[in-house]
């Protein structure tokens, strides 16, 4: 602990552990397992708010993967579903399958986030 009270903030910040990071091949530092996120939306027809689907894939703390699907109307109620997967390959397959099914229903990709986010 710090002997003088005025510097408590600096001492506290020094003790906070950092987020695990991995180095890239070019020496850059990136966050470990960044989440992937897609936001898809139907075209508004003028009568009611457009419908949306948000897909998010992220690693959990015990080595598994979580696929989160949120759907509903913009500004209205939404439904949230979560699916757990043991490995990244099966989770990514489910993520891509959900994306493809949503695109077939007439939704358009509005936003994509993540290093390996499929287009």
GIVEN-V717077 format. One record per backbone hydrogen bond with DSSP energy under -0.5 kcal/mol. CO is the residue of the C=O (numbers start at 0). NH is the residue of the N-H. E is the energy in kcal/mol with one decimal. If there is no record, write none. Layout:
((CO;NH;E) (CO;NH;E))
//
This chain:
((3;6;-1.1) (4;7;-1.9) (6;10;-2.1) (7;11;-2.5) (8;12;-2.5) (9;13;-1.6) (10;14;-1.1) (11;14;-0.6) (11;15;-0.8) (19;31;-1.4) (21;29;-2.2) (23;26;-1.4) (27;23;-3.6) (29;21;-2.0) (30;33;-0.6) (35;56;-2.8) (36;112;-2.7) (37;54;-2.4) (38;109;-3.0) (38;110;-1.5) (39;52;-2.6) (40;107;-2.5) (49;73;-2.7) (50;41;-2.4) (51;71;-1.8) (52;39;-3.3) (53;69;-2.5) (54;37;-2.7) (55;67;-3.1) (56;35;-2.9) (57;65;-2.8) (59;62;-1.0) (63;59;-2.4) (64;84;-2.8) (65;57;-2.0) (65;67;-0.6) (66;82;-2.3) (67;55;-2.4) (68;80;-2.7) (69;53;-3.1) (70;78;-3.3) (71;51;-3.0) (72;75;-2.3) (76;72;-1.4) (78;70;-2.2) (80;68;-3.0) (82;66;-2.8) (84;64;-2.9) (86;90;-1.6) (87;91;-2.8) (88;92;-2.0) (89;93;-2.1) (90;94;-2.3) (91;95;-2.5) (92;96;-2.3) (93;97;-2.5) (94;98;-2.1) (95;99;-2.6) (96;100;-2.3) (97;101;-2.0) (98;102;-2.3) (99;103;-1.9) (100;104;-1.0) (101;106;-1.5) (102;105;-1.5) (107;40;-2.4) (110;38;-2.5) (112;36;-2.6) (113;116;-1.1))
//
